[in-house]
């Protein structure tokens, strides 16, 4: 993957620039409950935005595997410095209690990692379908579409066309270090 070949300095610069773009979204100031992810495998790092959101008094969350299975995500409150543990896929997630979990539909904005995207909001993820299953209910909504789904990746991950399946959930916005793509 091209993103893995980026230097640490290039990744840090891209994270800084993407942070500014995400903060400029019209819906960001009013969002109270925002989900992020912890970057892995060369992903664009949302930590600069997460830190700013915490400083702004927003409640921040990270994805956790649904406690009963179902291949869905729930989200646990987390702030930088809080403890993390590896889940069954060896991905770090917050240590949580049931009282710290929030369901996907209770979020205002969700920053979603991606492997590839097109300018119409279609996203290719790592292949597990967790985000698609977790937000599948949005496909049946006509009016209320919260939370705002924000794909987050490098401009080099843009492709002409991402093939979609009926179960794929499109992003409302894609944010990269150099552009915003609104659907």
N, C-alpha and C positions, 0 to 999 in steps of 0.2 A: 504494500500500500504506500502511496506517495506521502501520506501524512506522517508515516513512521520515519521517513527520510529527512524530515525537516529538522533543522538544528534547534537546540534549546532556545537560543536567542530569537530565532524566527517564530517558534511556538509562543514565546512570551510576548513578543510584539503583536502577533495575531490575536492573542487572548486579550491584550489591552485594547486593541482597535475594535474587536468584536464587542467588548464590554461597553464601550462608548455607544456603539450602534444599538445594542439591546436597551441600554438606559434611555435612549432617545425615543423608544416606542411610545406612542401616545397612551397606551394602556398600562405601561409600567408604573407610573406614579400612583395610580389607584389600586394596584394589585397588592393585597394584604398577605395572601398565602401563595408562595411561589416555590415550585419544585425545581430542583437542579439535579445534576448527576456529578459524580466524581470522575474526572477524565482518566482514561486508561488506554493503553495501546495507541498512543499518539493522537487521541481525540482532542479537539479544540477545548481548552480548559475554561469552564465557566466560573472557576473559583474567584476571579476578580469581581464578577458581577454578584456572586453570592455574598462576598464580604461587604460590598457596597449596600446590598439589600439589607443585610443584618444591621449595618450602621444606620440605615434609614428607619429601623424599627419594624421591618417586615418579618413575618414568620417564614422561615425557610425550611425546606424539607428535602430529603433524599429518598430515592426509591428503595423499597425493600420487597423481597419476594412475598407474595401473599402467604400469610401464616398457614393456611390450610392447603395450599397448592393452587390449583386452578390456572397456573401459568399466567397470573395477573400480578400487577404491582399495586401495593399500597404505598403510602409515603409517611416517613417518620420525621418528626421535628429534629433539626440538627443545626448546630452552629460550629464554626471552625474551632477546633480544640476538643470538641465532644468526642467520646470514645467511638471507635468503629470496630467491626468484627467482619471476618470473611464469611460469606454465605456459601451455600452448597456448590456454587460455580466459582468460588474463590474471588468473588467481587466484594469489595468493602461496602458495608452498609452500616447505618447507625445501630447501636444497641437500643432496643426499643421495648417499651411496655405497651400493652394494648391501648392504654390511655394516650399514648403519643402518636398513634397512627391516625392518618386522615385518608379518607377515600378519594379517589381521583376526581370525582365530580365536585368536591368541596374546595378544590384549588381554583385560584384566579388565573394563574399563568404557569406553564410547564415548559422548561427548557429541556429539549430532547436531543440526544446524540444521534449522529447519522454517519453512514458509510458513504452514501451518495445521495444527491438530490437533483431535481430539475426545477426550473423557475415557476412551475405551476403548483409547487408545494408537495409533490410526491417525494417520498423518502424511502431509501433503502437502509435498513438497520442491520444489526449483526445476525439476523436470521431467526431469532427465538420467538418473535411475534409478541413479546410482552407488552410493549407500548400499544400495539394495535388492539390486542384483547382488552387491555385496561381502559382504552378510550373508544371502544367499538360502539357504545351507546350514543356517541355524538353523531354517528351516521344517520340515526333515526330522528334526530332533532331538526326542526325546521326553523325555529326562532332562537331560542337560547342555546348558544354554542360554547359557553364557557366550559372548561378553562381555555384560554388562548394557548394553542400549541405552537411552540417556537422551535423549529429545527435549528441546530447550532453546529456549524462545521466550517471548514476551510473553503475558500473559493475554489481551490483545486479539486474539490469533491463534486463540483457542479458537472452535470452531464446533460446531454441534449434531451434525453428521455429516460425516465424510470418506468419500467413495466409495472403495472399495478394489478393486484388481485382484488376480488370483491371485498375481502376483509381488511384491506389496507386502509389506514386512516391518514389522510393528508394533513400536512402542517398548515396552519393559518399564515405563518410567516417563516421565512428562512433568514437567519442572520449569519453573515460571514464577516471576516475581518475587513472586507472592502465593499460590501453591499447588503441591502435589505431587499428581500423578494416577498412581496405581499400577494396573497392569493385572492 
